[in-house]
Amino acid sequence: MTCPREQEVIHAVRSGQWAEGLRAHFAECEACSETAMVAGFMLQAAETAETAAPEAGFVWWKSQLRARREAAVRAEKPIIVAERAVAVAALLVGVWAAAWFSSESPALAVAAVGGLILAGLTAGSALLYAWSRK
């Protein structure tokens, strides 16, 4: 429920100057009395506030900084996944190489060493690339 005289009541609460007709209206109108109560509360809250609102430029700068940080986190996610995948692949190759080393065939042992070296170089290169991109 609104009243056409609400703006007058707000002005009167701010200035402290009440016209006689407005005071009589205020006593009878429920909407205006609620408006005066809320306006008085907001005025008191504004007077007792310890900090002022930050400058618009500062808020803009902080929001841009936050957006850049969030974009960097989103960009790093594929790199983190790749690093973990390389670590898992290196572990699997190590298990595979250990199985081949334990076999009794010298040719299989040589193949296992070659595979282990190749996998190690690949994993190391991938990790070096991923870490250099941070």
C-alpha positions as CSV (number, residue, x, y, z in Angstrom):
1,M,0.0,0.0,0.0
2,T,1.4,3.4,-1.0
3,C,0.5,6.9,-0.3
4,P,1.1,10.0,-2.5
5,R,2.6,11.8,0.5
6,E,5.3,9.3,1.3
7,Q,8.1,11.4,-0.3
8,E,7.0,14.4,1.9
9,V,7.3,12.2,5.0
10,I,10.7,11.0,4.0
11,H,11.8,14.6,3.4
12,A,10.4,15.6,6.8
13,V,12.2,12.7,8.6
14,R,15.5,13.8,6.9
15,S,15.2,17.5,7.7
16,G,13.3,17.2,11.0
17,Q,10.8,19.9,9.8
18,W,7.2,18.6,9.8
19,A,4.4,20.7,8.4
20,E,1.3,20.7,10.6
21,G,-0.9,19.1,7.9
22,L,1.7,16.4,7.2
23,R,2.0,15.6,10.9
24,A,-1.8,15.0,11.1
25,H,-1.7,12.9,8.0
26,F,1.2,10.9,9.3
27,A,-0.8,10.1,12.5
28,E,-3.6,8.6,10.4
29,C,-1.9,7.0,7.4
30,E,-0.4,3.5,8.0
31,A,1.8,3.6,4.9
32,C,3.3,7.0,5.9
33,S,3.9,5.9,9.5
34,E,5.7,2.8,8.2
35,T,7.7,4.9,5.8
36,A,8.7,7.3,8.5
37,M,9.8,4.4,10.7
38,V,11.9,2.8,8.0
39,A,13.3,6.2,6.9
40,G,14.3,7.0,10.5
41,F,16.0,3.6,10.9
42,M,17.9,4.1,7.7
43,L,18.9,7.6,8.7
44,Q,20.2,6.4,12.1
45,A,22.0,3.5,10.4
46,A,23.7,5.9,8.0
47,E,24.8,8.2,10.9
48,T,26.3,5.4,12.9
49,A,28.0,3.6,10.0
50,E,31.8,3.5,10.7
51,T,32.9,3.0,7.1
52,A,31.9,4.8,4.0
53,A,31.1,3.1,0.7
54,P,34.2,2.4,-1.4
55,E,34.9,4.4,-4.5
56,A,33.4,3.1,-7.7
57,G,36.9,2.9,-9.4
58,F,38.2,0.8,-6.5
59,V,35.2,-1.6,-6.8
60,W,35.7,-1.8,-10.6
61,W,39.4,-2.6,-10.2
62,K,38.7,-5.3,-7.6
63,S,36.0,-6.9,-9.8
64,Q,38.4,-6.9,-12.8
65,L,41.1,-8.4,-10.6
66,R,38.7,-11.1,-9.4
67,A,37.7,-11.9,-13.0
68,R,41.3,-12.3,-14.0
69,R,42.0,-14.6,-11.2
70,E,38.9,-16.8,-11.9
71,A,39.9,-16.9,-15.6
72,A,43.4,-18.1,-14.6
73,V,42.0,-20.8,-12.4
74,R,39.8,-22.0,-15.3
75,A,42.7,-21.9,-17.7
76,E,44.9,-24.0,-15.3
77,K,42.4,-26.8,-14.9
78,P,43.3,-28.7,-18.1
79,I,47.0,-28.4,-17.2
80,I,46.4,-29.9,-13.8
81,V,44.4,-32.8,-15.4
82,A,47.2,-33.4,-17.8
83,E,49.8,-33.4,-15.0
84,R,47.8,-36.0,-13.1
85,A,47.3,-38.1,-16.2
86,V,51.0,-38.1,-16.9
87,A,51.7,-39.1,-13.3
88,V,49.3,-42.0,-13.6
89,A,50.8,-43.0,-16.9
90,A,54.3,-43.0,-15.5
91,L,53.2,-45.1,-12.6
92,L,51.6,-47.6,-14.9
93,V,54.7,-47.7,-17.1
94,G,56.8,-48.3,-14.0
95,V,54.6,-51.2,-12.9
96,W,54.7,-52.6,-16.5
97,A,58.5,-52.2,-16.6
98,A,58.9,-54.0,-13.2
99,A,56.8,-56.9,-14.6
100,W,59.1,-57.1,-17.7
101,F,62.3,-56.9,-15.6
102,S,61.2,-59.8,-13.6
103,S,60.7,-62.0,-16.7
104,E,63.5,-64.3,-17.6
105,S,63.9,-63.3,-21.2
106,P,66.8,-60.8,-21.8
107,A,65.2,-59.4,-24.9
108,L,62.0,-58.6,-23.0
109,A,64.1,-56.9,-20.3
110,V,65.9,-54.7,-22.9
111,A,62.5,-53.8,-24.4
112,A,61.3,-52.9,-20.9
113,V,64.2,-50.7,-20.3
114,G,63.7,-49.0,-23.7
115,G,60.0,-48.5,-22.9
116,L,60.7,-47.2,-19.5
117,I,63.2,-44.6,-20.8
118,L,60.8,-43.5,-23.6
119,A,57.9,-43.2,-21.1
120,G,60.1,-41.3,-18.6
121,L,61.3,-38.9,-21.3
122,T,57.7,-38.3,-22.5
123,A,56.4,-37.9,-18.9
124,G,59.2,-35.5,-18.0
125,S,58.7,-33.4,-21.1
126,A,55.0,-33.2,-20.5
127,L,55.5,-32.2,-16.9
128,L,58.2,-29.6,-17.8
129,Y,55.9,-28.1,-20.4
130,A,52.9,-28.0,-18.0
131,W,55.0,-26.4,-15.2
132,S,56.6,-23.9,-17.5
133,R,53.1,-22.6,-18.6
134,K,52.0,-21.6,-15.1
